[in-house]
Amino acid sequence: MKDINDISKKKLERKAFRLIHDAGGEGILQSEMRKILGVRSREGSRIAIKLLKRGSIERLKELHESRWTYRLFFTKKPATIDSIMNCPCMACDDIYKCTPGRFISPINCPRLTDWINEGTEKDKIKKIRISVH
Ligand code: SF4
């Protein structure tokens, strides 16, 4: 077992995050993850809880070889080009003048605000439809 003092916690969390991400829809057992990371059970739990609190992963309790463990799943989806296709900034004449703290700024841009709000409304409608079916 590696000594946790020898390895940066951040590095371990990033590695764990990558393992869970790469496991895809199957997820990965917490016990398997900690073995790959080479850390003790307690440290494996700490990492899983940290990622869980960040909302980066989900975990489901699972009986594996007569022992309870958790299966960890990646929850965050990477941004796609589709998600910014209609962003007003893509075709904005002011894009090179637009800077936070200046007169033209994304902080107070009505077009950007409308676009964000529109996306939020669409997400809400999708969620309502999903919960109705
Ligand atoms: S935030 Fe507004 S002003 Fe700035 S680039 Fe986007 S659309 Fe243009």
Backbone and ligand atoms as CSV (ligand in chain L), in Angstrom:
chain,resi,resn,atom,element,x,y,z
A,1,MET,N,N,0.831,-1.197,0.000
A,1,MET,CA,C,0.000,0.000,0.000
A,1,MET,C,C,0.880,1.266,0.000
A,2,LYS,N,N,0.463,2.228,-0.780
A,2,LYS,CA,C,1.204,3.484,-0.802
A,2,LYS,C,C,0.826,4.318,0.414
A,3,ASP,N,N,1.754,5.073,0.917
A,3,ASP,CA,C,1.467,5.971,2.024
A,3,ASP,C,C,0.835,7.239,1.460
A,4,ILE,N,N,-0.335,7.582,2.003
A,4,ILE,CA,C,-1.074,8.740,1.493
A,4,ILE,C,C,-0.281,10.033,1.627
A,5,ASN,N,N,0.650,10.043,2.627
A,5,ASN,CA,C,1.460,11.249,2.813
A,5,ASN,C,C,2.421,11.479,1.653
A,6,ASP,N,N,2.720,10.408,0.912
A,6,ASP,CA,C,3.662,10.515,-0.199
A,6,ASP,C,C,2.994,11.022,-1.476
A,7,ILE,N,N,1.731,10.966,-1.517
A,7,ILE,CA,C,1.018,11.297,-2.755
A,7,ILE,C,C,0.051,12.438,-2.504
A,8,SER,N,N,0.020,13.339,-3.427
A,8,SER,CA,C,-0.906,14.456,-3.252
A,8,SER,C,C,-2.351,13.964,-3.329
A,9,LYS,N,N,-3.175,14.441,-2.402
A,9,LYS,CA,C,-4.578,14.029,-2.374
A,9,LYS,C,C,-5.299,14.462,-3.650
A,10,LYS,N,N,-4.946,15.624,-4.122
A,10,LYS,CA,C,-5.570,16.133,-5.346
A,10,LYS,C,C,-5.298,15.208,-6.525
A,11,LYS,N,N,-4.064,14.726,-6.608
A,11,LYS,CA,C,-3.674,13.829,-7.700
A,11,LYS,C,C,-4.509,12.554,-7.645
A,12,LEU,N,N,-4.674,12.034,-6.422
A,12,LEU,CA,C,-5.457,10.818,-6.242
A,12,LEU,C,C,-6.917,11.035,-6.638
A,13,GLU,N,N,-7.440,12.181,-6.247
A,13,GLU,CA,C,-8.841,12.475,-6.579
A,13,GLU,C,C,-9.030,12.578,-8.084
A,14,ARG,N,N,-8.059,13.212,-8.743
A,14,ARG,CA,C,-8.143,13.325,-10.214
A,14,ARG,C,C,-8.064,11.946,-10.863
A,15,LYS,N,N,-7.197,11.099,-10.332
A,15,LYS,CA,C,-7.035,9.748,-10.876
A,15,LYS,C,C,-8.331,8.942,-10.651
A,16,ALA,N,N,-8.899,9.080,-9.448
A,16,ALA,CA,C,-10.149,8.387,-9.139
A,16,ALA,C,C,-11.260,8.869,-10.064
A,17,PHE,N,N,-11.305,10.169,-10.250
A,17,PHE,CA,C,-12.321,10.770,-11.115
A,17,PHE,C,C,-12.199,10.199,-12.532
A,18,ARG,N,N,-10.974,10.084,-13.013
A,18,ARG,CA,C,-10.716,9.551,-14.354
A,18,ARG,C,C,-11.145,8.076,-14.437
A,19,LEU,N,N,-10.849,7.304,-13.388
A,19,LEU,CA,C,-11.240,5.889,-13.372
A,19,LEU,C,C,-12.759,5.746,-13.441
A,20,ILE,N,N,-13.444,6.558,-12.654
A,20,ILE,CA,C,-14.908,6.481,-12.614
A,20,ILE,C,C,-15.473,6.938,-13.957
A,21,HIS,N,N,-14.910,7.983,-14.491
A,21,HIS,CA,C,-15.342,8.482,-15.802
A,21,HIS,C,C,-15.166,7.402,-16.864
A,22,ASP,N,N,-13.993,6.775,-16.898
A,22,ASP,CA,C,-13.679,5.781,-17.924
A,22,ASP,C,C,-14.488,4.498,-17.767
A,23,ALA,N,N,-15.022,4.263,-16.570
A,23,ALA,CA,C,-15.830,3.056,-16.349
A,23,ALA,C,C,-17.176,3.152,-17.060
A,24,GLY,N,N,-17.552,4.345,-17.471
A,24,GLY,CA,C,-18.795,4.541,-18.222
A,24,GLY,C,C,-20.030,4.123,-17.450
A,25,GLY,N,N,-21.020,3.608,-18.172
A,25,GLY,CA,C,-22.306,3.245,-17.569
A,25,GLY,C,C,-22.218,2.088,-16.593
A,26,GLU,N,N,-21.176,1.265,-16.709
A,26,GLU,CA,C,-21.001,0.119,-15.800
A,26,GLU,C,C,-20.627,0.581,-14.396
A,27,GLY,N,N,-19.969,1.721,-14.332
A,27,GLY,CA,C,-19.469,2.188,-13.047
A,27,GLY,C,C,-18.299,1.333,-12.592
A,28,ILE,N,N,-17.794,1.637,-11.430
A,28,ILE,CA,C,-16.659,0.869,-10.872
A,28,ILE,C,C,-16.899,0.690,-9.381
A,29,LEU,N,N,-16.560,-0.490,-8.876
A,29,LEU,CA,C,-16.708,-0.725,-7.442
A,29,LEU,C,C,-15.703,0.147,-6.695
A,30,GLN,N,N,-16.156,0.677,-5.568
A,30,GLN,CA,C,-15.270,1.524,-4.760
A,30,GLN,C,C,-14.037,0.727,-4.314
A,31,SER,N,N,-14.265,-0.549,-3.996
A,31,SER,CA,C,-13.149,-1.401,-3.560
A,31,SER,C,C,-12.141,-1.601,-4.702
A,32,GLU,N,N,-12.663,-1.729,-5.912
A,32,GLU,CA,C,-11.787,-1.904,-7.083
A,32,GLU,C,C,-10.996,-0.610,-7.335
A,33,MET,N,N,-11.706,0.515,-7.217
A,33,MET,CA,C,-11.061,1.810,-7.432
A,33,MET,C,C,-9.901,2.011,-6.456
A,34,ARG,N,N,-10.165,1.715,-5.180
A,34,ARG,CA,C,-9.103,1.942,-4.187
A,34,ARG,C,C,-7.917,1.001,-4.401
A,35,LYS,N,N,-8.189,-0.218,-4.913
A,35,LYS,CA,C,-7.076,-1.144,-5.197
A,35,LYS,C,C,-6.222,-0.596,-6.331
A,36,ILE,N,N,-6.874,-0.088,-7.377
A,36,ILE,CA,C,-6.136,0.473,-8.509
A,36,ILE,C,C,-5.319,1.686,-8.053
A,37,LEU,N,N,-5.905,2.483,-7.172
A,37,LEU,CA,C,-5.197,3.669,-6.674
A,37,LEU,C,C,-4.089,3.297,-5.689
A,38,GLY,N,N,-4.222,2.079,-5.136
A,38,GLY,CA,C,-3.220,1.624,-4.168
A,38,GLY,C,C,-3.351,2.299,-2.824
A,39,VAL,N,N,-4.591,2.554,-2.412
A,39,VAL,CA,C,-4.813,3.206,-1.116
A,39,VAL,C,C,-5.660,2.308,-0.222
A,40,ARG,N,N,-5.668,2.621,1.054
A,40,ARG,CA,C,-6.459,1.854,2.021
A,40,ARG,C,C,-7.936,2.187,1.846
A,41,SER,N,N,-8.763,1.313,2.418
A,41,SER,CA,C,-10.206,1.439,2.317
A,41,SER,C,C,-10.707,2.816,2.788
A,42,ARG,N,N,-10.143,3.264,3.893
A,42,ARG,CA,C,-10.552,4.548,4.466
A,42,ARG,C,C,-10.288,5.712,3.499
A,43,GLU,N,N,-9.123,5.671,2.849
A,43,GLU,CA,C,-8.779,6.723,1.897
A,43,GLU,C,C,-9.674,6.623,0.653
A,44,GLY,N,N,-9.994,5.396,0.248
A,44,GLY,CA,C,-10.910,5.199,-0.886
A,44,GLY,C,C,-12.267,5.813,-0.592
A,45,SER,N,N,-12.745,5.624,0.646
A,45,SER,CA,C,-14.033,6.205,1.052
A,45,SER,C,C,-13.953,7.727,1.054
A,46,ARG,N,N,-12.841,8.246,1.576
A,46,ARG,CA,C,-12.687,9.710,1.633
A,46,ARG,C,C,-12.756,10.313,0.239
A,47,ILE,N,N,-12.071,9.686,-0.711
A,47,ILE,CA,C,-12.060,10.193,-2.085
A,47,ILE,C,C,-13.464,10.118,-2.684
A,48,ALA,N,N,-14.129,8.973,-2.497
A,48,ALA,CA,C,-15.482,8.798,-3.058
A,48,ALA,C,C,-16.436,9.840,-2.472
A,49,ILE,N,N,-16.355,10.065,-1.168
A,49,ILE,CA,C,-17.249,11.041,-0.519
A,49,ILE,C,C,-16.961,12.448,-1.031
A,50,LYS,N,N,-15.709,12.758,-1.226
A,50,LYS,CA,C,-15.341,14.084,-1.732
A,50,LYS,C,C,-15.929,14.307,-3.132
A,51,LEU,N,N,-15.785,13.318,-4.005
A,51,LEU,CA,C,-16.316,13.434,-5.368
A,51,LEU,C,C,-17.847,13.472,-5.347
A,52,LEU,N,N,-18.415,12.719,-4.418
A,52,LEU,CA,C,-19.866,12.682,-4.252
A,52,LEU,C,C,-20.398,14.067,-3.850
A,53,LYS,N,N,-19.735,14.693,-2.893
A,53,LYS,CA,C,-20.147,16.021,-2.410
A,53,LYS,C,C,-20.023,17.074,-3.492
A,54,ARG,N,N,-19.066,16.884,-4.381
A,54,ARG,CA,C,-18.890,17.814,-5.504
A,54,ARG,C,C,-19.957,17.623,-6.567
A,55,GLY,N,N,-20.680,16.516,-6.478
A,55,GLY,CA,C,-21.714,16.221,-7.475
A,55,GLY,C,C,-21.128,15.621,-8.741
A,56,SER,N,N,-19.868,15.178,-8.685
A,56,SER,CA,C,-19.225,14.616,-9.872
A,56,SER,C,C,-19.593,13.155,-10.095
A,57,ILE,N,N,-19.980,12.487,-9.005
A,57,ILE,CA,C,-20.294,11.052,-9.119
A,57,ILE,C,C,-21.573,10.735,-8.332
A,58,GLU,N,N,-22.089,9.524,-8.606
A,58,GLU,CA,C,-23.173,8.967,-7.797
A,58,GLU,C,C,-22.657,7.647,-7.267
A,59,ARG,N,N,-23.249,7.153,-6.196
A,59,ARG,CA,C,-22.845,5.818,-5.753
A,59,ARG,C,C,-24.047,5.029,-5.265
A,60,LEU,N,N,-24.018,3.748,-5.605
A,60,LEU,CA,C,-25.086,2.843,-5.211
A,60,LEU,C,C,-24.478,1.709,-4.400
A,61,LYS,N,N,-25.181,1.367,-3.319
A,61,LYS,CA,C,-24.702,0.280,-2.460
A,61,LYS,C,C,-24.830,-1.035,-3.228
A,62,GLU,N,N,-23.830,-1.902,-3.103
A,62,GLU,CA,C,-23.857,-3.174,-3.832
A,62,GLU,C,C,-23.177,-4.262,-3.014
A,63,LEU,N,N,-23.796,-5.465,-3.013
A,63,LEU,CA,C,-23.202,-6.609,-2.328
A,63,LEU,C,C,-22.250,-7.282,-3.305
A,64,HIS,N,N,-20.970,-7.314,-2.954
A,64,HIS,CA,C,-19.960,-7.895,-3.835
A,64,HIS,C,C,-19.111,-8.877,-3.042
A,65,GLU,N,N,-19.120,-10.146,-3.489
A,65,GLU,CA,C,-18.388,-11.208,-2.793
A,65,GLU,C,C,-18.687,-11.198,-1.295
A,66,SER,N,N,-19.973,-11.179,-0.993
A,66,SER,CA,C,-20.497,-11.221,0.383
A,66,SER,C,C,-20.131,-10.009,1.236
A,67,ARG,N,N,-19.685,-8.942,0.588
A,67,ARG,CA,C,-19.357,-7.725,1.355
A,67,ARG,C,C,-20.033,-6.534,0.699
A,68,TRP,N,N,-20.507,-5.621,1.550
A,68,TRP,CA,C,-21.121,-4.411,1.026
A,68,TRP,C,C,-20.046,-3.427,0.581
A,69,THR,N,N,-20.262,-2.887,-0.594
A,69,THR,CA,C,-19.378,-1.846,-1.096
A,69,THR,C,C,-20.266,-0.882,-1.895
A,70,TYR,N,N,-19.667,0.001,-2.591
A,70,TYR,CA,C,-20.438,0.921,-3.428
A,70,TYR,C,C,-19.955,0.823,-4.863
A,71,ARG,N,N,-20.899,1.028,-5.776
A,71,ARG,CA,C,-20.530,1.164,-7.182
A,71,ARG,C,C,-20.602,2.653,-7.509
A,72,LEU,N,N,-19.544,3.147,-8.107
A,72,LEU,CA,C,-19.429,4.583,-8.380
A,72,LEU,C,C,-19.666,4.874,-9.853
A,73,PHE,N,N,-20.471,5.882,-10.096
A,73,PHE,CA,C,-20.815,6.269,-11.461
A,73,PHE,C,C,-20.487,7.740,-11.681
A,74,PHE,N,N,-20.045,8.023,-12.869
A,74,PHE,CA,C,-19.762,9.394,-13.286
A,74,PHE,C,C,-21.091,10.090,-13.597
A,75,THR,N,N,-21.281,11.307,-13.127
A,75,THR,CA,C,-22.544,11.995,-13.399
A,75,THR,C,C,-22.408,13.186,-14.336
A,76,LYS,N,N,-21.265,13.839,-14.274
A,76,LYS,CA,C,-21.130,15.036,-15.103
A,76,LYS,C,C,-20.860,14.643,-16.536
A,77,LYS,N,N,-21.568,15.271,-17.433
A,77,LYS,CA,C,-21.331,14.994,-18.847
A,77,LYS,C,C,-20.456,16.099,-19.414
A,78,PRO,N,N,-19.511,15.735,-20.279
A,78,PRO,CA,C,-18.664,16.779,-20.864
A,78,PRO,C,C,-19.487,17.702,-21.763
A,79,ALA,N,N,-19.075,18.938,-21.834
A,79,ALA,CA,C,-19.775,19.893,-22.695
A,79,ALA,C,C,-19.595,19.483,-24.149
A,80,THR,N,N,-20.640,19.667,-24.922
A,80,THR,CA,C,-20.551,19.346,-26.349
A,80,THR,C,C,-20.657,20.635,-27.141
A,81,ILE,N,N,-20.261,20.593,-28.390
A,81,ILE,CA,C,-20.343,21.770,-29.257
A,81,ILE,C,C,-21.814,22.185,-29.442
A,82,ASP,N,N,-22.726,21.207,-29.413
A,82,ASP,CA,C,-24.163,21.513,-29.554
A,82,ASP,C,C,-24.651,22.440,-28.451
A,83,SER,N,N,-24.043,22.306,-27.275
A,83,SER,CA,C,-24.526,23.092,-26.143
A,83,SER,C,C,-24.250,24.587,-26.300
A,84,ILE,N,N,-23.338,24.965,-27.221
A,84,ILE,CA,C,-23.059,26.396,-27.401
A,84,ILE,C,C,-23.380,26.869,-28.814
A,85,MET,N,N,-24.005,26.004,-29.613
A,85,MET,CA,C,-24.277,26.342,-31.009
A,85,MET,C,C,-25.049,27.648,-31.185
A,86,ASN,N,N,-26.041,27.894,-30.352
A,86,ASN,CA,C,-26.859,29.096,-30.524
A,86,ASN,C,C,-26.465,30.238,-29.593
A,87,CYS,N,N,-25.335,30.118,-28.980
A,87,CYS,CA,C,-24.890,31.177,-28.074
A,87,CYS,C,C,-24.696,32.473,-28.884
A,88,PRO,N,N,-25.257,33.587,-28.435
A,88,PRO,CA,C,-25.164,34.832,-29.202
A,88,PRO,C,C,-23.731,35.330,-29.377
A,89,CYS,N,N,-22.839,34.930,-28.505
A,89,CYS,CA,C,-21.442,35.375,-28.592
A,89,CYS,C,C,-20.768,34.858,-29.864
A,90,MET,N,N,-21.253,33.724,-30.377
A,90,MET,CA,C,-20.633,33.113,-31.556
A,90,MET,C,C,-20.697,34.027,-32.781
A,91,ALA,N,N,-21.733,34.876,-32.838
A,91,ALA,CA,C,-21.884,35.743,-34.010
A,91,ALA,C,C,-21.963,37.213,-33.599
A,92,CYS,N,N,-21.354,37.531,-32.474
A,92,CYS,CA,C,-21.467,38.895,-31.948
A,92,CYS,C,C,-20.350,39.796,-32.482
A,93,ASP,N,N,-20.731,40.974,-32.982
A,93,ASP,CA,C,-19.748,41.939,-33.498
A,93,ASP,C,C,-18.892,42.529,-32.379
A,94,ASP,N,N,-19.382,42.470,-31.158
A,94,ASP,CA,C,-18.674,43.074,-30.025
A,94,ASP,C,C,-17.777,42.091,-29.264
A,95,ILE,N,N,-17.637,40.907,-29.772
A,95,ILE,CA,C,-16.928,39.870,-28.997
A,95,ILE,C,C,-15.510,40.296,-28.580
A,96,TYR,N,N,-14.806,41.076,-29.413
A,96,TYR,CA,C,-13.434,41.468,-29.056
A,96,TYR,C,C,-13.402,42.631,-28.067
A,97,LYS,N,N,-14.538,43.314,-27.914
A,97,LYS,CA,C,-14.601,44.420,-26.944
A,97,LYS,C,C,-15.214,43.954,-25.623
A,98,CYS,N,N,-15.777,42.759,-25.646
A,98,CYS,CA,C,-16.548,42.254,-24.510
A,98,CYS,C,C,-15.631,41.664,-23.442
A,99,THR,N,N,-15.607,42.317,-22.299
A,99,THR,CA,C,-14.739,41.880,-21.193
A,99,THR,C,C,-15.429,42.198,-19.867
A,100,PRO,N,N,-15.390,41.290,-18.916
A,100,PRO,CA,C,-15.966,41.605,-17.611
A,100,PRO,C,C,-15.324,42.875,-17.029
A,101,GLY,N,N,-16.148,43.768,-16.503
A,101,GLY,CA,C,-15.658,45.018,-15.917
A,101,GLY,C,C,-15.654,46.181,-16.898
A,102,ARG,N,N,-15.881,45.907,-18.185
A,102,ARG,CA,C,-15.933,46.968,-19.192
A,102,ARG,C,C,-17.374,47.306,-19.510
A,103,PHE,N,N,-17.561,48.342,-20.366
A,103,PHE,CA,C,-18.913,48.752,-20.751
A,103,PHE,C,C,-19.656,47.603,-21.451
A,104,ILE,N,N,-18.991,46.961,-22.396
A,104,ILE,CA,C,-19.575,45.772,-23.044
A,104,ILE,C,C,-19.030,44.561,-22.303
A,105,SER,N,N,-19.921,43.863,-21.639
A,105,SER,CA,C,-19.488,42.801,-20.736
A,105,SER,C,C,-20.505,41.649,-20.717
A,106,PRO,N,N,-20.026,40.420,-20.579
A,106,PRO,CA,C,-20.971,39.299,-20.460
A,106,PRO,C,C,-21.787,39.377,-19.173
A,107,ILE,N,N,-21.296,40.139,-18.202
A,107,ILE,CA,C,-21.990,40.251,-16.910
A,107,ILE,C,C,-23.348,40.942,-17.074
A,108,ASN,N,N,-23.405,41.932,-17.978
A,108,ASN,CA,C,-24.677,42.665,-18.136
A,108,ASN,C,C,-25.221,42.604,-19.564
A,109,CYS,N,N,-24.893,41.557,-20.287
A,109,CYS,CA,C,-25.348,41.436,-21.676
A,109,CYS,C,C,-26.744,40.816,-21.716
A,110,PRO,N,N,-27.735,41.564,-22.203
A,110,PRO,CA,C,-29.095,41.025,-22.243
A,110,PRO,C,C,-29.241,39.833,-23.184
A,111,ARG,N,N,-28.486,39.838,-24.303
A,111,ARG,CA,C,-28.603,38.711,-25.256
A,111,ARG,C,C,-28.099,37.409,-24.615
A,112,LEU,N,N,-26.969,37.518,-23.922
A,112,LEU,CA,C,-26.416,36.323,-23.259
A,112,LEU,C,C,-27.352,35.859,-22.133
A,113,THR,N,N,-27.866,36.815,-21.374
A,113,THR,CA,C,-28.784,36.476,-20.274
A,113,THR,C,C,-30.032,35.774,-20.807
A,114,ASP,N,N,-30.588,36.317,-21.910
A,114,ASP,CA,C,-31.779,35.685,-22.502
A,114,ASP,C,C,-31.475,34.264,-22.958
A,115,TRP,N,N,-30.309,34.099,-23.594
A,115,TRP,CA,C,-29.936,32.772,-24.101
A,115,TRP,C,C,-29.779,31.778,-22.943
A,116,ILE,N,N,-29.148,32.205,-21.869
A,116,ILE,CA,C,-28.966,31.323,-20.702
A,116,ILE,C,C,-30.329,30.971,-20.100
A,117,ASN,N,N,-31.179,31.999,-19.956
A,117,ASN,CA,C,-32.502,31.749,-19.378
A,117,ASN,C,C,-33.336,30.824,-20.248
A,118,GLU,N,N,-33.220,31.004,-21.566
A,118,GLU,CA,C,-33.955,30.146,-22.503
A,118,GLU,C,C,-33.519,28.687,-22.318
A,119,GLY,N,N,-32.202,28.468,-22.215
A,119,GLY,CA,C,-31.668,27.120,-22.014
A,119,GLY,C,C,-32.151,26.530,-20.704
A,120,THR,N,N,-32.196,27.353,-19.677
A,120,THR,CA,C,-32.650,26.892,-18.371
A,120,THR,C,C,-34.121,26.482,-18.442
A,121,GLU,N,N,-34.937,27.286,-19.151
A,121,GLU,CA,C,-36.356,26.961,-19.304
A,121,GLU,C,C,-36.539,25.637,-20.046
A,122,LYS,N,N,-35.748,25.443,-21.135
A,122,LYS,CA,C,-35.840,24.182,-21.889
A,122,LYS,C,C,-35.490,22.996,-20.996
A,123,ASP,N,N,-34.447,23.152,-20.151
A,123,ASP,CA,C,-34.060,22.074,-19.236
A,123,ASP,C,C,-35.186,21.766,-18.265
A,124,LYS,N,N,-35.844,22.831,-17.774
A,124,LYS,CA,C,-36.942,22.634,-16.820
A,124,LYS,C,C,-38.070,21.850,-17.488
A,125,ILE,N,N,-38.408,22.251,-18.732
A,125,ILE,CA,C,-39.489,21.571,-19.459
A,125,ILE,C,C,-39.137,20.105,-19.663
A,126,LYS,N,N,-37.878,19.822,-20.070
A,126,LYS,CA,C,-37.426,18.436,-20.266
A,126,LYS,C,C,-37.602,17.644,-18.975
A,127,LYS,N,N,-37.182,18.245,-17.836
A,127,LYS,CA,C,-37.260,17.544,-16.557
A,127,LYS,C,C,-38.719,17.262,-16.195
A,128,ILE,N,N,-39.599,18.232,-16.471
A,128,ILE,CA,C,-41.018,18.042,-16.164
A,128,ILE,C,C,-41.560,16.908,-17.011
A,129,ARG,N,N,-41.225,16.888,-18.324
A,129,ARG,CA,C,-41.688,15.806,-19.206
A,129,ARG,C,C,-41.194,14.446,-18.717
A,130,ILE,N,N,-39.916,14.389,-18.316
A,130,ILE,CA,C,-39.349,13.118,-17.856
A,130,ILE,C,C,-40.074,12.642,-16.598
A,131,SER,N,N,-40.366,13.559,-15.694
A,131,SER,CA,C,-41.013,13.136,-14.443
A,131,SER,C,C,-42.483,12.766,-14.647
A,132,VAL,N,N,-43.122,13.259,-15.734
A,132,VAL,CA,C,-44.532,12.943,-16.005
A,132,VAL,C,C,-44.640,11.523,-16.547
A,133,HIS,N,N,-43.681,11.095,-17.422
A,133,HIS,CA,C,-43.766,9.772,-18.044
A,133,HIS,C,C,-43.384,8.653,-17.128
L,1,SF4,S1,S,-21.708,38.546,-23.910
L,1,SF4,FE1,FE,-23.010,39.742,-25.235
L,1,SF4,S2,S,-21.744,41.424,-25.937
L,1,SF4,FE2,FE,-20.408,39.852,-25.105
L,1,SF4,S3,S,-19.815,38.621,-26.864
L,1,SF4,FE3,FE,-21.593,37.654,-25.930
L,1,SF4,S4,S,-23.326,38.466,-27.009
L,1,SF4,FE4,FE,-21.603,39.792,-27.454
